[in-house]
Amino acid sequence: MERRNVTLSLPKDILRRVKIIAVNRDMSVSGLMTEALIELVRREDAYSQARDRHVSMLERAGDLGTQGNLSLVREDLHERRG
């Protein structure tokens, strides 16, 4: 995998904490950031794939027999009975 350098500007207190986390994991800050960003991309891809699967399922869903017409109106559904 080809790599590219990036410049990252972080608040001083966050950078200090990131360095501590990296040391505790026996990693470099660069390695820690790479791992975190790979996980972020993985989650985004998984979400996108799940969304696409669900949209596809909705598009293939069977007819519920309404022909697109609803016999109820919102006000009737939310009418308060006392």
Distance bins in CASP14 RR format, pairs under 12 A and 6 or more apart:
PFRMAT RR
TARGET T0000
AUTHOR 0000-0000-0000
RMODE 2
METHOD distances of the structure
MODEL  1
1 34 0 0 0 0 0 1 0 0 0 0 0
1 38 0 0 0 0 0 1 0 0 0 0 0
3 30 0 0 0 0 1 0 0 0 0 0 0
3 31 0 0 0 0 0 1 0 0 0 0 0
3 34 0 0 0 0 1 0 0 0 0 0 0
4 34 0 0 0 0 0 1 0 0 0 0 0
5 30 0 0 0 0 1 0 0 0 0 0 0
5 33 0 0 0 0 0 1 0 0 0 0 0
5 34 0 0 0 0 0 1 0 0 0 0 0
6 30 0 0 0 0 1 0 0 0 0 0 0
6 33 0 0 0 0 1 0 0 0 0 0 0
6 34 0 0 0 0 0 1 0 0 0 0 0
6 37 0 0 0 0 1 0 0 0 0 0 0
7 30 0 0 0 0 0 1 0 0 0 0 0
7 33 0 0 0 0 0 1 0 0 0 0 0
8 14 0 0 0 0 0 1 0 0 0 0 0
8 15 0 0 0 0 1 0 0 0 0 0 0
8 18 0 0 0 0 1 0 0 0 0 0 0
8 29 0 0 0 0 1 0 0 0 0 0 0
8 30 0 0 0 0 1 0 0 0 0 0 0
8 32 0 0 0 0 0 1 0 0 0 0 0
8 33 1 0 0 1 0 0 0 0 0 0 0
8 34 0 0 0 0 0 1 0 0 0 0 0
8 36 0 0 0 0 0 1 0 0 0 0 0
8 37 0 0 0 0 0 1 0 0 0 0 0
9 15 0 0 0 0 1 0 0 0 0 0 0
10 16 0 0 0 0 1 0 0 0 0 0 0
10 17 0 0 0 0 1 0 0 0 0 0 0
10 18 1 0 0 1 0 0 0 0 0 0 0
10 19 0 0 0 0 0 1 0 0 0 0 0
10 29 0 0 0 0 1 0 0 0 0 0 0
10 33 0 0 0 0 1 0 0 0 0 0 0
11 17 0 0 0 0 1 0 0 0 0 0 0
11 18 0 0 0 0 0 1 0 0 0 0 0
12 18 0 0 0 0 0 1 0 0 0 0 0
12 19 0 0 0 0 0 1 0 0 0 0 0
13 19 0 0 0 0 0 1 0 0 0 0 0
13 20 0 0 0 0 0 1 0 0 0 0 0
14 20 0 0 0 0 0 1 0 0 0 0 0
14 21 0 0 0 0 0 1 0 0 0 0 0
14 29 0 0 0 0 0 1 0 0 0 0 0
14 33 0 0 0 0 0 1 0 0 0 0 0
15 21 0 0 0 0 0 1 0 0 0 0 0
15 22 0 0 0 0 0 1 0 0 0 0 0
15 29 1 0 0 1 0 0 0 0 0 0 0
15 32 0 0 0 0 0 1 0 0 0 0 0
15 33 0 0 0 0 0 1 0 0 0 0 0
16 22 0 0 0 0 0 1 0 0 0 0 0
16 23 0 0 0 0 0 1 0 0 0 0 0
16 29 0 0 0 0 0 1 0 0 0 0 0
17 23 0 0 0 0 0 1 0 0 0 0 0
17 24 0 0 0 0 0 1 0 0 0 0 0
17 29 0 0 0 0 0 1 0 0 0 0 0
17 32 0 0 0 0 0 1 0 0 0 0 0
18 24 0 0 0 0 0 1 0 0 0 0 0
18 25 0 0 0 0 0 1 0 0 0 0 0
18 27 0 0 0 0 0 1 0 0 0 0 0
18 28 0 0 0 0 0 1 0 0 0 0 0
18 29 1 0 1 0 0 0 0 0 0 0 0
18 30 0 0 0 0 0 1 0 0 0 0 0
18 31 0 0 0 0 0 1 0 0 0 0 0
18 32 1 0 0 1 0 0 0 0 0 0 0
18 33 1 0 0 1 0 0 0 0 0 0 0
18 35 0 0 0 0 0 1 0 0 0 0 0
18 36 0 0 0 0 1 0 0 0 0 0 0
19 25 0 0 0 0 0 1 0 0 0 0 0
19 27 0 0 0 0 0 1 0 0 0 0 0
19 28 0 0 0 0 1 0 0 0 0 0 0
19 29 1 0 1 0 0 0 0 0 0 0 0
19 30 0 0 0 0 0 1 0 0 0 0 0
19 31 0 0 0 0 0 1 0 0 0 0 0
19 32 0 0 0 0 1 0 0 0 0 0 0
19 33 0 0 0 0 0 1 0 0 0 0 0
20 27 0 0 0 0 0 1 0 0 0 0 0
20 29 0 0 0 0 0 1 0 0 0 0 0
20 32 0 0 0 0 0 1 0 0 0 0 0
21 27 0 0 0 0 1 0 0 0 0 0 0
21 28 0 0 0 0 0 1 0 0 0 0 0
21 29 0 0 0 0 1 0 0 0 0 0 0
21 31 0 0 0 0 0 1 0 0 0 0 0
21 32 1 0 0 1 0 0 0 0 0 0 0
21 33 0 0 0 0 0 1 0 0 0 0 0
21 35 0 0 0 0 0 1 0 0 0 0 0
21 36 0 0 0 0 1 0 0 0 0 0 0
22 28 1 0 0 1 0 0 0 0 0 0 0
22 29 1 0 1 0 0 0 0 0 0 0 0
22 30 0 0 0 0 1 0 0 0 0 0 0
22 31 1 0 0 1 0 0 0 0 0 0 0
22 32 1 0 1 0 0 0 0 0 0 0 0
22 33 0 0 0 0 1 0 0 0 0 0 0
22 34 0 0 0 0 0 1 0 0 0 0 0
22 35 0 0 0 0 1 0 0 0 0 0 0
22 36 0 0 0 0 0 1 0 0 0 0 0
23 29 0 0 0 0 1 0 0 0 0 0 0
23 32 0 0 0 0 1 0 0 0 0 0 0
24 32 0 0 0 0 1 0 0 0 0 0 0
25 31 0 0 0 0 1 0 0 0 0 0 0
25 32 1 0 0 1 0 0 0 0 0 0 0
25 33 0 0 0 0 0 1 0 0 0 0 0
25 35 0 0 0 0 1 0 0 0 0 0 0
25 36 0 0 0 0 0 1 0 0 0 0 0
26 32 0 0 0 0 0 1 0 0 0 0 0
27 33 0 0 0 0 1 0 0 0 0 0 0
27 34 0 0 0 0 1 0 0 0 0 0 0
27 35 1 0 0 1 0 0 0 0 0 0 0
27 36 0 0 0 0 0 1 0 0 0 0 0
28 34 0 0 0 0 1 0 0 0 0 0 0
28 35 0 0 0 0 0 1 0 0 0 0 0
29 35 0 0 0 0 0 1 0 0 0 0 0
29 36 0 0 0 0 0 1 0 0 0 0 0
30 36 0 0 0 0 0 1 0 0 0 0 0
30 37 0 0 0 0 0 1 0 0 0 0 0
31 37 0 0 0 0 1 0 0 0 0 0 0
31 38 0 0 0 0 1 0 0 0 0 0 0
31 39 0 0 0 0 0 1 0 0 0 0 0
32 38 0 0 0 0 0 1 0 0 0 0 0
32 39 0 0 0 0 0 1 0 0 0 0 0
33 39 0 0 0 0 0 1 0 0 0 0 0
33 40 0 0 0 0 0 1 0 0 0 0 0
34 40 0 0 0 0 0 1 0 0 0 0 0
34 41 0 0 0 0 0 1 0 0 0 0 0
35 41 0 0 0 0 0 1 0 0 0 0 0
35 42 0 0 0 0 0 1 0 0 0 0 0
36 42 0 0 0 0 0 1 0 0 0 0 0
36 43 0 0 0 0 0 1 0 0 0 0 0
37 43 0 0 0 0 0 1 0 0 0 0 0
37 44 0 0 0 0 0 1 0 0 0 0 0
38 44 0 0 0 0 0 1 0 0 0 0 0
38 45 0 0 0 0 0 1 0 0 0 0 0
39 45 0 0 0 0 0 1 0 0 0 0 0
39 46 0 0 0 0 0 1 0 0 0 0 0
40 46 0 0 0 0 0 1 0 0 0 0 0
40 47 0 0 0 0 0 1 0 0 0 0 0
41 47 0 0 0 0 0 1 0 0 0 0 0
41 48 0 0 0 0 0 1 0 0 0 0 0
42 48 0 0 0 0 0 1 0 0 0 0 0
42 49 0 0 0 0 0 1 0 0 0 0 0
43 49 0 0 0 0 0 1 0 0 0 0 0
43 50 0 0 0 0 0 1 0 0 0 0 0
44 50 0 0 0 0 0 1 0 0 0 0 0
44 51 0 0 0 0 0 1 0 0 0 0 0
45 51 0 0 0 0 0 1 0 0 0 0 0
45 52 0 0 0 0 0 1 0 0 0 0 0
46 52 0 0 0 0 0 1 0 0 0 0 0
46 53 0 0 0 0 0 1 0 0 0 0 0
47 53 0 0 0 0 0 1 0 0 0 0 0
47 54 0 0 0 0 0 1 0 0 0 0 0
48 54 0 0 0 0 0 1 0 0 0 0 0
48 55 0 0 0 0 0 1 0 0 0 0 0
49 55 0 0 0 0 0 1 0 0 0 0 0
49 56 0 0 0 0 0 1 0 0 0 0 0
50 56 0 0 0 0 0 1 0 0 0 0 0
50 57 0 0 0 0 0 1 0 0 0 0 0
51 57 0 0 0 0 0 1 0 0 0 0 0
51 58 0 0 0 0 0 1 0 0 0 0 0
52 58 0 0 0 0 0 1 0 0 0 0 0
52 59 0 0 0 0 0 1 0 0 0 0 0
53 59 0 0 0 0 0 1 0 0 0 0 0
53 60 0 0 0 0 0 1 0 0 0 0 0
54 60 0 0 0 0 0 1 0 0 0 0 0
54 61 0 0 0 0 0 1 0 0 0 0 0
55 61 0 0 0 0 0 1 0 0 0 0 0
63 69 0 0 0 0 0 1 0 0 0 0 0
64 70 0 0 0 0 0 1 0 0 0 0 0
65 71 0 0 0 0 0 1 0 0 0 0 0
66 72 0 0 0 0 0 1 0 0 0 0 0
70 76 0 0 0 0 0 1 0 0 0 0 0
70 77 0 0 0 0 1 0 0 0 0 0 0
71 77 0 0 0 0 0 1 0 0 0 0 0
72 78 0 0 0 0 0 1 0 0 0 0 0
72 79 0 0 0 0 0 1 0 0 0 0 0
73 79 0 0 0 0 1 0 0 0 0 0 0
END
